[in-house]
Amino acid sequence: MRSIHPFPARMAPDTVADYLKKLPHGSRIMDPMCGSGVVLRQSALLGHSVKGFDIDPLAVLMSRVWTRKGRHASVCDIARKLVIRAEKLQNFKHTDLNWVAHCNETTQFIEYWFAEPQRSQLARLTKLISNLSKTEENWICDVLKLALSRIIVTKQAGASLAWDVSHSRPHRVRDENDFDVYAGFLKAANQIVNHLDSETLPRGGHVESGDCRQLDSVKSNSVDFIITSPPYLNAIDYLRGHKLSLVWIGYTIPQLRALRSNSVGTENTRGSRKSIDLENLERSVRSIANLPPRQRAIVHKYAEDAELILCEMSRILCKHGEILLVLGDSNVRGIPVYNSKIFRHVAEGIGFTLTNERKRPLQSNRRYLPITDSSGALARRMRTEVLQTYRFSESA
């Protein structure tokens, strides 16, 4: 499976491939933290009904494009026409975009990470794609936005002045840039279309923005299987890299900061609910007690988020349904924190029964880790993943 866009720590397709093949044809499958959309894409290819959510706007865009049924040849023709029109908008600049013009912080961010002429070229394409949404189908605009993002979220040379954006570790390495945005945009659009058309989807999916802890748009008892990979505690800050792209898709830096601060697995401990018996949690996961106070509070907040996630899953899942969690254990200040044990403790506390658990090694040469940290702290945090399946307890 070839991805249509870079994504840090992307789930390996074979992680859940065998599990999906065993499910009844046409099962209702949901991934409430869909990320790059691997689960949704694989499920849709097998003919299942899929629904996905994510709090990260770029993940939503990526998954939405990846689960659309049909051929996409017209996208490349439209992209070429946009470039011709963009070349004529000589006086249009990034500060002419509404959300940039009204946010000084976003303006400064763009001017730090993007040089001329790239920021003006990006601004012109952004304006034209935005105008296009009034006359063309939304899916066409989604593919074009993703093509624009693909030339920004790169490992090395791209439309920005940074390297390692695709690994969510952007660092500025130059002051000038000769990257041709228009040529890169056309190439990216063509690559996405080729990836999409390489496999025919029997049916499309539904993907929208949503917080996995509260999915009000999803009916109770409406899903057969939930398959997802919750964020690893203290592992990867996805929005750190994605924001270089999202500022060209209508988001300001303050908006993205608010999204990040409310994400599962972040270091923000504000708004902690204290609903879990933390003493009981620490008896179950003993290593937590060895952490410094601030890190303990982060783990406590993570456990509380796990409870919200699993409670929402218990509402959405049908009575005979099943959950598959792909979890990564963490290493905080040299102390192991077993996220898999945290989720098991919380899941069993609200009425789920663990039916299967197995560990799967993560091969270092296949992990999508930062170039600058492939053998460092982050690599040590992500050596294995744990696959857990849960069903409702018989007595529940």
C-alpha positions in Angstrom: 0.0 0.0 0.0 1.5 3.3 -1.1 0.6 6.3 1.0 -0.7 9.4 -0.8 1.0 11.7 1.7 3.8 11.5 4.3 2.7 10.9 7.9 5.0 10.3 10.9 4.9 6.9 12.6 2.3 5.7 10.1 0.7 2.4 10.9 2.2 -0.4 8.8 -0.6 -1.8 6.6 0.1 -5.4 7.5 -0.5 -4.6 11.2 -4.2 -5.1 10.8 -4.4 -6.8 7.4 -5.0 -10.4 8.7 -7.6 -9.2 11.2 -9.6 -7.3 8.6 -9.7 -10.3 6.3 -11.4 -12.3 8.9 -14.3 -9.9 9.4 -17.7 -10.5 7.8 -18.1 -8.8 4.5 -19.7 -5.4 4.7 -18.9 -4.9 8.4 -19.4 -1.4 9.8 -15.9 -0.3 10.8 -14.8 2.9 12.5 -11.4 4.4 13.3 -12.0 7.4 15.7 -8.3 8.4 15.5 -7.8 7.6 11.8 -4.5 9.4 11.3 -3.2 8.8 7.7 -6.2 6.5 7.0 -4.5 3.1 6.7 -7.3 1.3 8.5 -10.0 3.0 6.6 -8.3 2.5 3.2 -7.7 -1.2 3.8 -11.2 -1.7 5.2 -12.8 0.0 2.2 -10.7 -2.1 -0.2 -12.2 -5.2 1.4 -15.8 -3.9 0.9 -16.5 -2.8 4.5 -18.5 0.3 5.4 -16.0 2.7 6.9 -16.2 5.8 9.0 -13.3 7.9 10.4 -12.5 10.8 12.6 -9.5 12.8 13.7 -8.8 16.1 15.5 -5.9 16.9 13.1 -7.3 18.7 10.0 -4.5 17.3 7.7 -5.2 13.7 8.9 -8.9 14.3 8.1 -8.0 15.6 4.6 -5.7 12.8 3.9 -8.1 10.1 5.0 -11.0 11.7 3.2 -9.1 11.7 -0.1 -7.8 8.2 0.4 -11.2 6.7 0.9 -13.0 8.3 -2.0 -14.4 5.9 -4.6 -14.0 6.7 -8.3 -11.5 7.8 -10.8 -9.7 11.1 -10.5 -8.2 11.9 -13.9 -9.9 15.3 -14.1 -7.9 16.5 -11.1 -4.6 16.8 -13.1 -6.3 18.9 -15.8 -7.7 21.2 -13.2 -4.3 21.5 -11.5 -2.7 22.5 -14.8 -5.3 25.2 -15.4 -4.8 26.5 -11.9 -1.1 26.9 -12.4 -1.7 28.9 -15.6 -4.0 31.2 -13.8 -1.7 31.5 -10.7 1.2 32.7 -12.9 -1.0 35.7 -13.9 -1.7 36.7 -10.3 1.5 38.6 -10.0 0.4 41.0 -7.2 -1.2 38.5 -4.9 0.7 37.7 -1.7 0.3 35.6 1.4 -0.9 38.6 3.4 -3.9 38.9 1.0 -5.3 35.6 2.4 -8.0 36.6 4.9 -6.9 34.3 7.8 -3.3 35.4 7.4 -4.1 39.1 7.0 -6.0 39.1 10.4 -3.4 37.2 12.4 0.1 38.7 12.9 1.4 35.5 14.4 0.4 33.5 11.4 2.0 36.1 9.1 5.3 35.9 11.1 5.2 32.1 11.0 4.8 32.0 7.2 7.6 34.6 6.7 10.0 32.6 8.9 9.4 29.2 7.3 8.8 30.2 3.7 10.9 32.4 1.4 9.9 34.4 -1.7 8.8 33.4 -4.3 7.5 30.2 -2.6 5.1 31.9 -0.2 3.5 34.0 -3.0 3.2 31.0 -5.3 1.6 29.0 -2.5 -0.7 31.9 -1.7 -1.9 32.2 -5.3 -2.6 28.5 -5.5 -4.4 28.6 -2.2 -6.6 31.5 -3.3 -7.5 29.7 -6.6 -8.3 26.4 -4.8 -10.5 28.3 -2.4 -12.4 29.9 -5.2 -12.6 26.6 -7.0 -14.6 25.1 -4.1 -17.6 27.3 -5.2 -17.8 25.7 -8.6 -16.3 22.2 -8.3 -17.0 19.2 -6.2 -15.4 19.2 -2.7 -13.4 16.1 -3.4 -11.5 17.8 -6.2 -10.5 20.7 -3.9 -9.5 18.1 -1.2 -7.1 16.4 -3.7 -5.6 19.7 -4.7 -5.2 20.8 -1.1 -3.4 17.6 -0.4 -1.1 18.1 -3.4 -0.2 21.5 -2.1 0.5 20.0 1.4 2.6 17.2 -0.1 5.2 19.7 -1.4 5.4 21.3 2.1 5.4 18.2 4.3 8.6 16.7 3.0 11.8 15.0 4.4 14.2 17.5 2.8 13.9 19.8 -0.1 10.4 21.2 -0.5 8.4 24.5 -0.6 9.5 25.6 2.9 12.9 26.4 4.3 12.8 23.4 6.6 13.9 19.8 6.6 12.3 16.9 8.5 8.7 18.4 8.2 7.3 15.0 7.3 8.7 13.5 10.6 7.2 16.3 12.6 10.6 17.7 13.5 10.9 20.8 11.3 14.1 22.7 11.6 15.1 25.6 9.3 18.3 24.8 7.3 18.4 27.6 4.8 17.5 31.2 4.1 16.8 30.9 0.4 14.9 28.4 -1.7 14.8 27.7 -5.5 12.0 25.1 -5.3 9.4 25.5 -8.1 6.0 25.4 -6.3 4.0 25.2 -9.5 6.0 22.3 -10.9 6.0 20.5 -7.6 2.2 21.0 -7.2 1.6 19.4 -10.6 3.9 16.5 -9.8 2.2 15.9 -6.4 -1.3 16.0 -7.9 -0.3 13.4 -10.5 1.3 11.2 -7.9 -1.8 11.3 -5.7 -4.1 10.5 -8.6 -1.9 7.6 -9.6 -1.9 6.2 -6.1 -5.7 6.5 -5.8 -6.3 4.9 -9.1 -3.9 2.0 -8.6 -6.6 0.1 -6.6 -10.3 0.3 -7.1 -12.4 0.8 -4.0 -15.6 -1.2 -3.9 -17.2 1.5 -1.8 -16.2 4.9 -0.4 -15.8 6.0 3.2 -17.0 8.9 5.4 -14.4 10.9 7.2 -14.8 14.1 9.2 -13.3 16.2 12.0 -14.1 14.9 15.4 -12.7 14.3 18.9 -12.6 10.6 19.7 -13.6 11.4 23.3 -16.9 12.8 22.2 -18.4 11.8 18.9 -21.9 13.2 19.1 -22.6 12.6 15.4 -22.3 8.8 15.8 -25.3 6.9 16.9 -25.1 4.5 19.8 -24.7 0.8 19.0 -24.1 1.6 15.3 -20.6 0.1 14.7 -19.5 -3.5 14.5 -15.8 -3.1 14.8 -13.6 -0.2 16.1 -10.0 -0.4 14.9 -7.6 2.3 15.9 -4.2 3.3 17.2 -4.4 5.8 20.0 -1.5 8.4 20.1 1.5 7.2 22.0 2.1 9.1 25.2 4.8 11.7 24.8 5.8 10.4 21.4 5.1 12.5 18.3 3.6 16.0 18.0 1.9 15.6 14.6 0.7 19.2 14.4 4.3 20.5 14.8 5.0 19.5 11.3 1.5 19.7 9.8 1.0 23.3 10.7 3.5 24.3 8.0 0.9 22.9 5.6 -2.3 23.9 7.4 -1.6 27.6 7.4 -2.1 27.4 3.7 -5.5 25.5 4.1 -7.2 28.2 6.2 -5.9 27.7 9.7 -4.2 30.2 11.9 -1.4 29.4 14.4 -3.6 30.2 17.4 -6.3 27.8 16.1 -3.7 25.0 15.6 -2.2 25.7 19.0 -5.7 25.2 20.6 -6.1 21.9 18.7 -2.7 20.6 19.8 -3.3 21.5 23.4 -6.5 19.5 23.4 -5.1 16.4 21.7 -4.7 13.0 23.4 -1.2 12.3 24.6 0.0 15.9 24.8 1.8 17.4 27.9 -1.2 19.7 28.7 -2.6 18.6 32.0 -5.1 21.4 32.3 -8.7 20.3 32.5 -7.9 17.1 34.2 -11.1 15.3 35.3 -9.7 13.2 38.2 -12.4 10.6 37.6 -10.0 7.6 37.6 -8.9 6.1 40.9 -5.2 7.1 40.4 -4.0 5.0 43.3 -5.5 1.9 41.8 -4.0 2.8 38.4 -0.6 3.1 39.9 -0.9 -0.3 41.6 -1.7 -1.7 38.2 1.0 0.2 36.3 3.7 0.4 38.9 6.3 2.3 36.9 4.1 5.5 37.0 5.0 6.0 40.6 8.7 6.3 39.7 8.1 9.4 37.5 8.7 13.0 38.6 5.5 14.8 39.6 5.0 16.7 36.3 5.4 13.5 34.2 3.1 11.6 36.6 0.4 14.3 36.0 0.8 13.8 32.2 0.4 10.1 32.5 -2.7 10.6 34.8 -4.2 12.9 32.1 -3.5 10.3 29.5 -5.3 7.7 31.5 -8.3 10.0 31.9 -8.3 10.5 28.1 -8.2 6.7 27.7 -11.3 6.4 29.9 -13.1 9.0 27.8 -12.1 7.3 24.6 -13.2 3.8 25.8 -16.4 5.1 27.3 -17.3 6.6 23.9 -16.4 3.3 22.2 -18.6 1.4 24.5 -21.5 3.7 23.6 -20.9 3.4 19.8 -20.1 -0.3 19.6 -22.9 -2.8 19.0 -23.4 -5.4 21.7 -21.5 -8.2 19.9 -18.9 -5.9 18.4 -15.1 -5.8 19.0 -12.3 -3.3 19.5 -8.8 -3.7 18.1 -6.3 -1.3 19.7 -2.8 -0.9 18.3 -0.8 0.6 21.2 2.8 1.6 21.7 4.5 1.6 25.1 6.5 4.7 26.0 9.8 5.6 27.7 9.6 8.8 29.8 12.8 10.0 31.4 14.3 6.6 31.1 11.3 5.0 32.9 9.0 2.6 30.9 5.4 3.6 30.9 3.1 0.8 29.6 0.4 2.5 27.6 -1.0 -0.9 26.8 -1.4 -1.6 30.6 -3.1 1.7 31.1 -5.7 1.0 28.4 -6.2 -2.5 29.7 -6.8 -1.2 33.2 -9.2 1.4 32.1 -11.0 -0.9 29.6 -11.6 -3.6 32.1 -12.8 -1.0 34.6 -15.7 0.1 32.3 -16.8 -3.4 31.3 -14.6 -4.7 28.5 -12.9 -8.1 28.5 -9.5 -8.5 26.9 -9.9 -11.4 24.4 -6.4 -11.3 22.9 -3.1 -9.6 23.2 0.1 -9.9 21.3 3.3 -7.9 20.8 4.7 -7.0 17.5 8.3 -5.7 17.0 8.7 -2.5 15.0 11.5 -2.8 12.5 13.8 0.2 12.8 14.3 0.4 9.0 10.5 0.6 8.4 9.6 3.2 11.1 8.8 6.6 9.9 11.0 8.4 12.4 12.8 11.8 12.2 16.0 11.8 10.2 17.7 13.6 13.1 16.5 11.1 15.8 16.5 7.6 14.1 18.7 6.2 16.9 17.8 8.6 19.7 15.2 9.0 22.4 12.2 8.7 20.1 13.5 5.4 18.6 13.9 4.0 22.1 10.2 4.9 22.8 8.9 3.0 19.9 10.4 -0.5 19.7 7.3 -2.6 19.9 3.6 -2.2 19.6 0.9 -4.2 21.4 -2.3 -5.4 19.7 -5.3 -5.8 22.0 -8.8 -7.0 21.2 -11.7 -6.3 23.5 -15.4 -7.4 23.7 -18.1 -6.4 26.2 -18.0 -8.5 29.3 -20.7 -11.3 29.4 -22.0 -9.8 32.6 -22.2 -6.2 31.3 
